[in-house]
Amino acid sequence: MKYVLAGSSGFLGKALARDLLADGHQVTRLVRRAPSQPSEVRWDPAAGTLDPTALEDADVLINLAGANIGRPWTPKYRNVIRESRVSTTGTLAAAAAKLDRKPVFLTQSGVGGYGKDCGDRILTEESELGDGFLSDVVRLWEGAADPAREAGVRVAALRTGVVLDHAAPAFQLMSLPFRLGFGGRLGSGDQYFPVISLTDWLRAVRHVAETESVEGPVNLTLPNPVTNKEFTKSLAGALHRPAAIPVPSFVLTTVLGEFAWELLGSNRVLPQKLESTNFTFDHPTADQAIAAALKQ
């Protein structure tokens, strides 16, 4: 199959491209600079520019582009977060809508769209999006694919939790305090913390691309939701380190501002759509996902 990939320079993009190429698929990367190899095509999502002929023989389009949310959300940076997702998705959707042979279109999204703190409430793809900045971003982000949907393209939004892998920047940051001996739960630790192993994320993306009945939002998280306290215990145990120094909520909100709610808020997310289409997880529990992440 031929995959066209936006956001190929990020951690997930590089991992997905490697995985697809290793399995014999063709990967075309969309880049914002002058192409340096035949497998690259230049585009300008800020200007909405992409030659549809570059996509003519594509089977799957995947958008993983988006600015890092792990930094202070100043008014200016909020716009960067929003536009980096909406412009890329909208540009790809408009180009896909013009094609006679319609590819599948997968766009990255996030579980943060369900709201910044949903407590113990179970969240499936049928749950409504919540309130707050990231919920608004997710509405616009997923809505930007509407031109493709309206043209008959099968569209799926990958609502992804934190992806665990030894090379993942988020996992490296989370595990560093534990490696240094001063890790601990965040806030009360009772908040549900949606995660998934890189192996299962890669397999889930392929599953969504290849399963014709899957469309709309798709949760990519563990089938066994874990709280931050449970995740902390599992990570500390896997690293043979203590987990005795909790980080109070007020410290996180003081240092990180509104982004702290990505760590303190609770999202008990279930991958209902994956499981209902016979997807099985290699690492269905936090212990297994963390163990897989620590293998190098």
C-alpha angles and dihedrals in degrees: 000000000000117000124191110204130196117190093033094148094066126086095263093041093053092046093049094047090050092049094049095046092048088056093052100259124137117243125197114191122210110219134181095218133061108298114255097192138026092257091064128085124190120232138165110214093176088063093036091243123152126134105235090212087071088067100041098110097032121128097189133022117197126187115198095154121126140123118263112271094198097093134072113300101227115173089258094048092047087062090050091052092049100043096043088062103035097045095049094046093045093049093051092045092052092049093047091050090061095055121103091209104053118217126202112265120210120181126188116242136162143247087229086082091078090069138279096270121016098161116206095336112128112239122206132164087273092061118105121249114255138223130282139065099299092045089055090047091052091050091053093039095053092036091057087072092063095102089060093046091050090051092055100263117145104239129190128182113212106217096197130192123207108309113225121215135129090247096044110112092220093052092046089053093046095048098044096082090050092049088052092049102249104091125133147149120301115241111322092342090222093107117107112246114202114214140156134191118252090239092057093042091055092046092047093052090052090046092053092046093050101039109083095198094060117094140133120035117355122188114222103195140109114294087224106058115218132202122231089250091054092044090050091052092049094048094047091048093049090051093042090234133127122259098202104123111077119195111230118232094240091058092055094046091047094050101034104027116202092350087071088078088068084068101032100039121090123236114172095191125179124197092226096155094051093049094045089058093052099261112156124200123231088202108029097162134057091244091055095043092050092046090052091048092054094054112099 
